Amino acid sequence: MERYDIAIIGTGPAGLSAAITAVIRKKRVVLFGSRSLSDKVEKAHTIQNYLGLPSISGQNLQKAFLRHLDEMQIAVTEERVTLVYPMGDYFALQTATNAMYEAESVILATGVVQGKPYAGEEQFLGRGVSYCATCDAPLYRGKTTAVIASNPKEEAEAEFLAEYAEKVYYFPQYDGEVHVADGIEVVHDKPVSVCGDTQVGTLETEQGSYAVDGVFILREAVAPGQLLPGLQTEGGHVKVDRALQTNVPGCFACGDLTGRPYQYIKSAGEGNVAALSAAAYLDGKRRAHKA
């Protein structure tokens, strides 16, 4: 398996800036996100404080970002990273399609994850709570499961899960029609908590209770403390030092993820700093190995 120097998670201004700086520093980079880049940027009406680009629309700034990526031949790997495992000398990254990647360092640039965890979600993570149906569906063969979905893209995940599970409850947390295969029970209700003893046993909602063996919580992005176990967070933000190093050696964070102010130019600047710090970390490791 190819091992990258730096894995960057996020394609907002912070992640893109980090990728560009890392490539300039001649590091092998894998950039996870979407070619659509950032909805937050694209939907901005007018941005007045981005240095050198006065009164630029979000759409035009987005186009400029894409041109810069293309000119530097930086590809976007359109995968959603669901877990990052520190492996000592490197990191293993698992995606929603159950693909695995390896990198010597990681830069988190995922933005602020909206919404608080459900009660019991963190307690039962790995004991019935999962963020990836493609990864864990075979563990629920013949069992009863629930899928809490943040957008219509998760309908395909629920259908894949139904190939293994005997029963699938689907809780859409979005507006519009739901299109899932026959046999999947669509429940228009708001989940409140995940309950059980040593394993998940029920999903409690505003209107009822459902006996389940597993709960798949499928969000656009995973909260940083759940993405990388052991990562120190505070108030929904990742704790970093001046070099944007987290408490996990080799892992850096930048942009809105590190706290206010939520500004595009601040995010881009932090992406630059995070990439320089990651490059210095890697160069230091290699010097130490040669000594």
N, C-alpha and C positions, 0 to 999 in steps of 0.2 A: 504494500500500500504506500502511495506517495505521501510523504510527510512535508507539510508546508512549514515555512518559517512563522507566518502569522495568519491566523484565522480571524476575520473581522465579521461581526454579526450586526447587520443593520446597514441600510442604504439611504439614510438621511444625510444631512450635511456632515455630521460627525464621522460616520462610517466611510463616506466617500473621500473626505479629506484624509482620513487615516490610510485608506488604500492608496491614494495618490502619493502621499509622503513615503509610505513603505516601499512602493515600487521605485521611487526615486532613490531610496536607500538600497536598492538592489536586493530586496527581500522577496521570496516566493510567497505570494499572497493568495488566499481563497476568500472571496467576498460573498457572504450570504445575504440574500434579500430578494428584491424584485427589480426588474427593469423599469417598472413604473415608479421606482424610487420612493418618494415620500408624498403621501396624500396631503400631509400638513403643509408642505411647501407648495405643491401644485395648486391647492385651493386658496392660497393667500392672495388677496386682491392686489395690494401694493406693498412692497418692502422698501423702506427708505433708509435703512442703516447698514446695508451690506456694502462694505468698502469698495469703491470703484464702480458700483452698479446702482446709481441713485434712482429711486422710484421705479424699480423693476417689478414686473408682475411675477407671481409665483410660477406660472406656467413657463415664462421665459427664463427664469432662474433654473427651473428644472431642465429645460432644454440645454442650457449652458453646462449644467452638471453632466448630462449625458454626452455632450460633445467632448468634454474633458476626459471622461472615461474612455470613449471610443478612440480619441487621439492617442491615449496612452495604452490602448489595447488591454484594458482591464475588464475582464468578463465578470458578470454577475451570476453566481450559482443560485438558481431560483429554488432553494430548499428552505424549509422552516426548521431551524435547529431547536430541538426539544430538550436536549440534555448535554451538558459539558462535564466530562469526567477528568479531573486532574490525575495523571498517571505517573507522577514523579518527574520524569524528564520531559514529558510532553503532555498534551491534552487530546483526549478522544472526544469527538463531537458526533452525536447521533441526531438524525433528522427525522421528520415526520414520515418519510418513506422508508425508514429503517436503514438508510445508508449511513456509513461510518466514514469519518474523516479524521486525520491526525494533523496536529500543528504543535510547534514548540512553544508558541505563545498565542494568547487570545486577546482581542480587543472587543469589548462589549459596547455597542452603540445602538441599542435597541429602542431608545426613547423611553418615555414614561409609560408604563403599563397601567391602563385605566382599570379601576375596579379593585376591590379588596378580595382576598381569597374567601371562599365559602367556609363557614364554620366546619371544622373537621378535615378540610382539604389537606392541609399540611401534615396533620397528625397521621392521616392514612395514605400519604404518598408512598407508593411501593407496596402498599398492603390493601390494594383495591382501588386506589385512585391512580389514574394514568393520564398523561397528556398526549398520548399517541396511539390511536387505534391500530394503525398499520404495524406498529412495533409489537403491541401486546395482545392483539386479538386472539392468537392461538392459545393463550393462557386461559381463555374463557369459553373454551369449547363446551357446549351443552349447558352453559350457565346463563344467568339473567343479568343484563347490563343496562346502564343508562348512559346516554350521550347528551352532554350539555354543550350546545353548539352556538358559537358567536356569530356565524355568518353562513350563507348557503353553501359555501365550498365544503363544509363539513358533512354535507349529505352523502357524499361519496364515501367518506370515512365510516359513516354509520352503516352503509350498505356492505362495505367490506367486513365490518364487525359482525353483521348478521349472517355472514357465511360460516361463522364459527359458533356464535352464541345462540342458544335456544330461543332467547327473548331479548329484544332490544327496545327500550323506551327512548324516544327522541324528544328532547326538550329544546326547541328552537328559541333562542333569545334575540331574535331579529324579526323585522316586519316582512310581510310578503308571503306568498304561497310557498309551501314546503313540498318538495318532490322527492319522495323516497320510495323504495321498493315495498311491495305488499308484504305484510308480516311485521314491518316495523311500526310500532305504535307511537304516533305523534301525540305529545302531551303539551298543550299550551298552558304552561304553568311556570312559576318562577321558583327555581331551587333555592333552598335556604341553608341546608346543612347536610353533611355526610356523617352518618352515625354507624356505630358498630362496637364490637368488643376489641379483639385483637385484629380483626379484619373488617372491611366494609360489610355492613348488613342491611342498611336502609339509606334511601335518599329522601330527606324531608323537604317538602315544598310548601308554598303558602296555602295550598288547598288540600294537601294529603300527604301520604307516606307510601313509598314504593320499596318493596323488598328486593334488593339487588346484591349481586356478588361483586360487582365492579362499577365504577363511575369514571367515564372518560370526559374530561373537561377540556374542550377544544377551543382555545382562544387564538386571537391573531398573534399574540406574543405571550411568552411565559415570563412571569415575574422573575427578576434577576436572582433572588435567593432560591427559587425553585429550579431555575435553569442551571445554576452551578451550586451544588450543595456546599455549605460552609462559607459562602460569600457573605461578608458583613454588609448589611443594609441598615438604613435609618430613614424612617418615614417614606418608604417606597423608593428611595434613592440608594445608590451604591456608594459606600464610603471609600474615598480615594485620598492620596496625598497629593502634593504639588506636582509630582510627575505622573499623576493619574494612575498610579499603581494601586491595586486593591490589596486586601489582606492575603490573597492567594498569589504566591510567587508566579510571575509570568503572565498574570491576567491583569489587564488594564481596562478602564472604563472611561467613556467620554460622552459629551453632549447632554441632552436633557436628563439622561439617566443619572448624572452626578448631582443634579439639583438646579435650582434657579440661579440666574434668570434663564428662562426658556427663549433663547434667541438664536437665530440661524448662524449669525456670525460668531457667537460664543461657541456653538457646537462645532463649527468648522475649525476654529482655533484649537479647541480641545482635541479634535481628531488628529490634527497635526502633532500636538504634544504627545498624545498617546502613542502614535506611530514612532516618533523619535525615541520615546522611552522604551518601547518594545524592541526597537533596533539596538539600543544600547544594552538592554538586557541580554539579547541574543549574542551580541559581540562579546560581552563579558563572559558568558557561558563558554564560548568557543576559546577565548583566551585562557580560561581556567583549565579546559580540557587539554590544551597544548602544553601547559606549564608542568 
